[in-house]
């Protein structure tokens, strides 16, 4: 970044069609396309920052040009990088902050953007308010996994030590859920931490309601043979 990192700056942006990324979460990447190899090399020589951004629908026709992207993404820091003998890279990007694109900047074979870092609204530290929200989400998740088959990988309860701030907890919690791409982007664009927590509560309630509905429609394993 070329100005105060607390305000934003100019960073490389990496647009992908099916990846939404949150602060505090890991994103493993394999880089092989020439322009993004250059992006990675430049980032490693600089502040090791890359902004992940979602391509808008119908991006295919302009992929090698400048297809439209969503206005809000997440900037991450490169960690655990490996440069292979053929010049390709593997690394993990660790999410830092939400950002909004202010304008795109020319000058590189990859895309650059001046960004504004977004502030969290209604942030909460560990305490009664945070614990109530946190415990409510955990209880909803436990209700959901109590209803799904033992073979489902979501059945195993995760480690709930997800951070000392509510923003950290809800972002890492969302990372574990099977949100649709549209839901992930909606969640990313919400700056109000309490609204993000409410979004997740509604999502889990929907999942529980769907399980109950499926059991009403198919009350026994043999019922499908009777229809």
TATAVEN-V178204 format. One record per backbone hydrogen bond with DSSP energy under -0.5 kcal/mol. NH is the residue of the N-H (numbers start at 0). CO is the residue of the C=O. If there is no record, write none. Layout:
<<NH/CO> <NH/CO>>
This chain:
<<6/3> <7/3> <8/114> <10/8> <10/112> <11/48> <12/110> <13/50> <14/12> <15/52> <23/94> <24/21> <26/92> <28/90> <30/28> <30/88> <31/29> <35/32> <36/32> <37/33> <38/34> <39/35> <40/36> <41/37> <42/38> <43/39> <44/40> <45/41> <47/42> <49/75> <50/11> <51/49> <51/73> <52/13> <54/15> <55/67> <61/58> <62/59> <64/61> <66/61> <69/53> <72/98> <73/51> <74/96> <75/49> <76/93> <77/47> <78/91> <81/89> <83/81> <83/87> <86/83> <88/30> <89/81> <90/28> <91/78> <92/26> <92/90> <93/76> <93/91> <94/24> <94/92> <95/74> <96/74> <98/72> <99/115> <100/70> <101/113> <102/113> <104/111> <110/12> <111/104> <112/10> <113/102> <114/8> <114/112> <115/99> <116/6> <117/97> <120/190> <125/163> <130/126> <131/127> <132/128> <133/129> <134/130> <135/131> <136/132> <137/133> <138/134> <139/135> <140/136> <141/137> <142/138> <143/139> <144/140> <145/141> <146/142> <146/143> <147/143> <151/148> <154/151> <155/152> <161/159> <165/123> <168/164> <169/165> <170/166> <171/167> <172/168> <173/169> <174/170> <175/171> <175/172> <176/173> <178/176> <183/179> <184/180> <185/181> <186/182> <187/183> <188/184> <189/185> <189/186> <190/188> <192/120> <192/190> <195/191> <196/192> <197/193> <198/194> <199/195> <200/196> <201/197> <202/198> <203/199> <204/200> <205/201> <206/202> <207/203> <208/204> <209/205> <210/206> <211/207> <212/208> <213/209> <214/210> <215/211> <216/212> <217/213> <218/215> <222/219> <224/221> <225/221> <225/222> <226/222> <226/223>>
